[in-house]
Amino acid sequence: MAAAALISLCLTVGLLILSFIFKVAGKLRLTIPVLCFLLFGTVLNKWAVVHETLAYIILFSLLGLTVLSWIVSLIKAIRRKRDEKFFEDDVAWQIRRAREMGVPLDQVQFNEQRDLLDPRTGNPVVYGDGVPFKDM
């Protein structure tokens, strides 16, 4: 009876650890490499021993692709942050210039090109010599 309880406890703890590993692997995009590692260590152990070089190539290729996806995500996040900062600065400049020109800013709207729209006409506000800010 005690042996069955001990086996049940070990199985429960093992599954809990495995669940935690897959949860962390999912957050880090390492699910496929971890699954591959587990398969090579258990079900495909004989094949992995016979084809050790190929197994390592597969495993390290998956890890390399994961690291590459991390780098791409980091670059995208940096670009997105930089674009947001540029957009915030551009919006602040357009609002400041429109206020100086006497454009009413009770309903601020922008079009798809990020040009401030004049609420009286619905057209982009023209700054300076007749050209919208983006085209200058």
C-alpha atoms as a printed R data frame, in Angstrom:
    type eleno elety resid chain resno       x      y       z
1   ATOM     1    CA   MET     A     1   0.000  0.000   0.000
2   ATOM     2    CA   ALA     A     2   2.814  2.427   0.873
3   ATOM     3    CA   ALA     A     3   4.606  1.561  -2.358
4   ATOM     4    CA   ALA     A     4   1.522  2.455  -4.415
5   ATOM     5    CA   ALA     A     5   1.205  5.787  -2.615
6   ATOM     6    CA   LEU     A     6   4.890  6.514  -3.211
7   ATOM     7    CA   ILE     A     7   4.600  5.645  -6.910
8   ATOM     8    CA   SER     A     8   1.504  7.847  -7.190
9   ATOM     9    CA   LEU     A     9   3.297 10.723  -5.464
10  ATOM    10    CA   CYS     A    10   6.376 10.388  -7.695
11  ATOM    11    CA   LEU     A    11   4.192 10.229 -10.802
12  ATOM    12    CA   THR     A    12   2.241 13.317  -9.706
13  ATOM    13    CA   VAL     A    13   5.410 15.297  -8.937
14  ATOM    14    CA   GLY     A    14   6.969 14.168 -12.237
15  ATOM    15    CA   LEU     A    15   3.944 15.289 -14.228
16  ATOM    16    CA   LEU     A    16   3.863 18.574 -12.332
17  ATOM    17    CA   ILE     A    17   7.518 19.208 -13.196
18  ATOM    18    CA   LEU     A    18   6.891 18.226 -16.828
19  ATOM    19    CA   SER     A    19   3.908 20.586 -16.946
20  ATOM    20    CA   PHE     A    20   6.035 23.414 -15.551
21  ATOM    21    CA   ILE     A    21   8.801 22.696 -18.084
22  ATOM    22    CA   PHE     A    22   6.343 22.859 -20.986
23  ATOM    23    CA   LYS     A    23   4.721 26.023 -19.633
24  ATOM    24    CA   VAL     A    24   8.108 27.786 -19.448
25  ATOM    25    CA   ALA     A    25   9.125 26.316 -22.826
26  ATOM    26    CA   GLY     A    26   5.941 27.692 -24.372
27  ATOM    27    CA   LYS     A    27   6.675 31.192 -23.080
28  ATOM    28    CA   LEU     A    28  10.248 30.994 -24.427
29  ATOM    29    CA   ARG     A    29   9.218 29.357 -27.738
30  ATOM    30    CA   LEU     A    30  11.190 26.244 -26.789
31  ATOM    31    CA   THR     A    31   8.329 23.727 -26.918
32  ATOM    32    CA   ILE     A    32   9.522 21.905 -30.046
33  ATOM    33    CA   PRO     A    33  13.190 21.698 -28.945
34  ATOM    34    CA   VAL     A    34  12.143 20.449 -25.487
35  ATOM    35    CA   LEU     A    35   9.796 17.891 -27.048
36  ATOM    36    CA   CYS     A    36  12.562 16.788 -29.408
37  ATOM    37    CA   PHE     A    37  14.986 16.492 -26.480
38  ATOM    38    CA   LEU     A    38  12.485 14.405 -24.515
39  ATOM    39    CA   LEU     A    39  11.834 12.147 -27.498
40  ATOM    40    CA   PHE     A    40  15.552 11.638 -28.119
41  ATOM    41    CA   GLY     A    41  16.010 10.826 -24.437
42  ATOM    42    CA   THR     A    42  13.135  8.342 -24.218
43  ATOM    43    CA   VAL     A    43  11.216  6.902 -27.178
44  ATOM    44    CA   LEU     A    44  13.851  7.596 -29.833
45  ATOM    45    CA   ASN     A    45  16.826  6.846 -27.578
46  ATOM    46    CA   LYS     A    46  18.169  3.937 -29.667
47  ATOM    47    CA   TRP     A    47  17.835  5.928 -32.887
48  ATOM    48    CA   ALA     A    48  19.496  8.979 -31.282
49  ATOM    49    CA   VAL     A    49  22.430  6.850 -30.093
50  ATOM    50    CA   VAL     A    50  22.932  5.323 -33.552
51  ATOM    51    CA   HIS     A    51  22.520  8.697 -35.315
52  ATOM    52    CA   GLU     A    52  24.091 10.894 -32.648
53  ATOM    53    CA   THR     A    53  25.430 13.526 -35.043
54  ATOM    54    CA   LEU     A    54  22.096 13.889 -36.834
55  ATOM    55    CA   ALA     A    55  20.243 14.081 -33.516
56  ATOM    56    CA   TYR     A    56  22.547 16.892 -32.346
57  ATOM    57    CA   ILE     A    57  22.178 18.703 -35.668
58  ATOM    58    CA   ILE     A    58  18.378 18.523 -35.372
59  ATOM    59    CA   LEU     A    59  18.388 19.668 -31.755
60  ATOM    60    CA   PHE     A    60  20.846 22.527 -32.276
61  ATOM    61    CA   SER     A    61  19.070 23.627 -35.469
62  ATOM    62    CA   LEU     A    62  15.809 23.900 -33.538
63  ATOM    63    CA   LEU     A    63  17.560 25.859 -30.795
64  ATOM    64    CA   GLY     A    64  19.188 28.114 -33.404
65  ATOM    65    CA   LEU     A    65  15.838 28.826 -35.041
66  ATOM    66    CA   THR     A    66  14.406 29.670 -31.633
67  ATOM    67    CA   VAL     A    67  17.226 32.113 -30.905
68  ATOM    68    CA   LEU     A    68  16.749 33.609 -34.368
69  ATOM    69    CA   SER     A    69  13.044 34.134 -33.625
70  ATOM    70    CA   TRP     A    70  14.005 35.872 -30.359
71  ATOM    71    CA   ILE     A    71  16.342 38.215 -32.252
72  ATOM    72    CA   VAL     A    72  13.677 39.014 -34.870
73  ATOM    73    CA   SER     A    73  11.143 39.735 -32.112
74  ATOM    74    CA   LEU     A    74  13.626 41.997 -30.330
75  ATOM    75    CA   ILE     A    75  14.340 43.939 -33.528
76  ATOM    76    CA   LYS     A    76  10.596 44.328 -34.190
77  ATOM    77    CA   ALA     A    77   9.995 45.540 -30.626
78  ATOM    78    CA   ILE     A    78  12.808 48.107 -30.921
79  ATOM    79    CA   ARG     A    79  11.456 49.352 -34.258
80  ATOM    80    CA   ARG     A    80   7.901 49.523 -32.913
81  ATOM    81    CA   LYS     A    81   9.068 51.523 -29.877
82  ATOM    82    CA   ARG     A    82  11.082 53.880 -32.105
83  ATOM    83    CA   ASP     A    83   8.108 54.363 -34.459
84  ATOM    84    CA   GLU     A    84   5.816 55.095 -31.504
85  ATOM    85    CA   LYS     A    85   8.264 57.701 -30.206
86  ATOM    86    CA   PHE     A    86   8.534 59.297 -33.671
87  ATOM    87    CA   PHE     A    87   4.743 59.320 -33.996
88  ATOM    88    CA   GLU     A    88   4.315 60.936 -30.563
89  ATOM    89    CA   ASP     A    89   6.836 63.650 -31.443
90  ATOM    90    CA   ASP     A    90   5.195 64.198 -34.840
91  ATOM    91    CA   VAL     A    91   1.711 64.477 -33.308
92  ATOM    92    CA   ALA     A    92   2.945 66.941 -30.688
93  ATOM    93    CA   TRP     A    93   4.602 69.068 -33.388
94  ATOM    94    CA   GLN     A    94   1.514 69.049 -35.619
95  ATOM    95    CA   ILE     A    95  -0.788 70.014 -32.742
96  ATOM    96    CA   ARG     A    96   1.564 72.794 -31.633
97  ATOM    97    CA   ARG     A    97   1.822 74.196 -35.179
98  ATOM    98    CA   ALA     A    98  -1.945 73.935 -35.734
99  ATOM    99    CA   ARG     A    99  -2.566 75.800 -32.480
100 ATOM   100    CA   GLU     A   100  -0.141 78.535 -33.648
101 ATOM   101    CA   MET     A   101  -2.032 78.768 -36.948
102 ATOM   102    CA   GLY     A   102  -5.369 79.148 -35.156
103 ATOM   103    CA   VAL     A   103  -6.815 75.764 -36.125
104 ATOM   104    CA   PRO     A   104  -9.488 74.760 -33.571
105 ATOM   105    CA   LEU     A   105  -8.390 71.628 -31.750
106 ATOM   106    CA   ASP     A   106 -11.618 70.654 -30.025
107 ATOM   107    CA   GLN     A   107 -11.846 67.450 -32.112
108 ATOM   108    CA   VAL     A   108  -8.352 66.230 -33.001
109 ATOM   109    CA   GLN     A   109  -8.329 63.638 -35.791
110 ATOM   110    CA   PHE     A   110  -5.615 62.169 -37.996
111 ATOM   111    CA   ASN     A   111  -5.878 60.412 -41.359
112 ATOM   112    CA   GLU     A   112  -4.123 57.186 -42.436
113 ATOM   113    CA   GLN     A   113  -0.971 59.138 -43.383
114 ATOM   114    CA   ARG     A   114  -0.868 60.545 -39.832
115 ATOM   115    CA   ASP     A   115  -1.704 64.072 -40.990
116 ATOM   116    CA   LEU     A   116  -3.697 66.266 -38.605
117 ATOM   117    CA   LEU     A   117  -7.133 66.981 -40.067
118 ATOM   118    CA   ASP     A   118  -8.691 70.427 -39.849
119 ATOM   119    CA   PRO     A   119 -12.052 69.910 -38.095
120 ATOM   120    CA   ARG     A   120 -13.613 72.724 -40.152
121 ATOM   121    CA   THR     A   121 -12.777 71.243 -43.566
122 ATOM   122    CA   GLY     A   122 -11.795 67.629 -42.920
123 ATOM   123    CA   ASN     A   123  -8.635 68.180 -44.987
124 ATOM   124    CA   PRO     A   124  -5.075 67.819 -43.713
125 ATOM   125    CA   VAL     A   125  -3.703 70.949 -42.067
126 ATOM   126    CA   VAL     A   126  -1.260 72.685 -44.411
127 ATOM   127    CA   TYR     A   127   1.909 73.930 -42.743
128 ATOM   128    CA   GLY     A   128   4.095 76.603 -44.276
129 ATOM   129    CA   ASP     A   129   4.156 76.958 -48.041
130 ATOM   130    CA   GLY     A   130   1.041 74.993 -49.025
131 ATOM   131    CA   VAL     A   131   2.404 71.492 -48.532
132 ATOM   132    CA   PRO     A   132   1.304 69.119 -45.761
133 ATOM   133    CA   PHE     A   133   4.049 68.373 -43.234
134 ATOM   134    CA   LYS     A   134   4.718 64.833 -44.513
135 ATOM   135    CA   ASP     A   135   5.505 66.024 -48.039
136 ATOM   136    CA   MET     A   136   7.909 68.798 -47.058
